Amino acid sequence: MREDELINVLKENGQGHIVEAYKKLDAAGKERLAAQVEKIDWSIVSMAGHEELAQERGKLEPLSALEVSEIEKNRAKYEETGLDAIKAGKVGAVLLAGGQGTRLGSDGPKGKYNIGLTKEVYIFERLIRNLLDVTDKAGCFVPLYVMTSDKNNDETIAFFEEKDYFGYPKEFVKFFKQEMAPSVDFNGKLYMEAADSLSLSPNGNGGWFYSMAVTGVLKDVKARGVEWLNIFAVDNVLQRIADPVFVGATLDSGCVSGAKVVRKAEPMEKIGVLCLEDGRPSIVEYYEMTEEIINSREANGDLSYNFGVILNYLFRVDKLEEILSQKMPVHVVEKKIPYIDENGALVKPETPNGYKFELLVLDMIHLFENCLSYEVVRDYEFAPIKNKTGVDSVESARALLQKNGVEL
Ligand code: UTP
């Protein structure tokens, strides 16, 4: 983009303060800032503060799950099918580790967090151990793709190197960086984090497949003949990765996607519920549902909308490629955004001071024609670490790990 065009674009979008900052820079600084501005999707930035643009929900209906009792009856059959797929190299895993873990308040990648009590036990280490349970059984390795961001990529790779990949073969691990998105104040003005840089942060966990495609990692998926990808979050230290029973059940169901779900602890639990929306699978938050829907029950007394997702999904790769160009909803989220003030000093706010724009992996489910809702037992498979203490914390995850016989 020519300089005059760049200045026009910024002015047209109400970003005169960036023009002023730009004019003060030397040639290298100008180039750096211009490159960031050129990547901005202005239709997204203009959503700041416009709640009315939030998506209306369609017609919701319950989606029944494959429940634990049913899974147990067919465990051997599912496991065999799943292990066959893994042995045939058809299953890969994608670790979503591009987030900033702000609630945990640790600098650097969340996976580097040490949750040990008497020894060092890192989150990444726990995840790799869980994956090794499966690969030991299968007698072969599962390709692992790790999504990072500009903010934590180098540190993540250095940590894996330092720890010798926690015993996983390095040639089966590939890192790729996700896209970054700008942040704005409550009036839609772009924040800057340095004299020559916008305040950029990872664009949510929903763009992972797009990022696999643009970074070229998808070529590795294809070259290896991987047909299914198991997506999982960095912070659930109990989860089963490339779980053969889940893979087998999903293959057996004929569905093109699968989601691990847990039974809700109570109707208002803050967990995204897997259901049908306008006949397609969809994940809906409790605050998007009416009280009547939340409390509706089936003939057997169970909640109709009874199963919440735990960010562990299986997606068929050919279907992911089909939906690659489809637009996903953008979530405008209030956050604490570090920025430089008019004197160039870095400010780290204590309370939310603007918006970030995020894509969420849970919106991806709605792009698939069907999804197997697969129940797991919460106490065996769900120990997310979001906070230091309290709900979904280091403390609660430690207790669950110990309950499952993990030494800390
Ligand atoms: P969370 O929504 O819990 O976000 O991410 P977070 O960044 O880890 O933590 P907070 O909200 O700042 O405290 C759920 C999963 O999605 C990944 C995270 O790394 C985690 O595995 N994620 C999130 C990304 O990979 N990229 C993102 O931009 C955001």
Residues whose N, C-alpha, C, O or C-beta is under 5 A from the ligand:
A	BS01	UTP	L96 A97 G98 G99 Q100 G101 T102 R103 L104 M147 P202 N203 G204 N205 F232 A233 V234 D235 K386
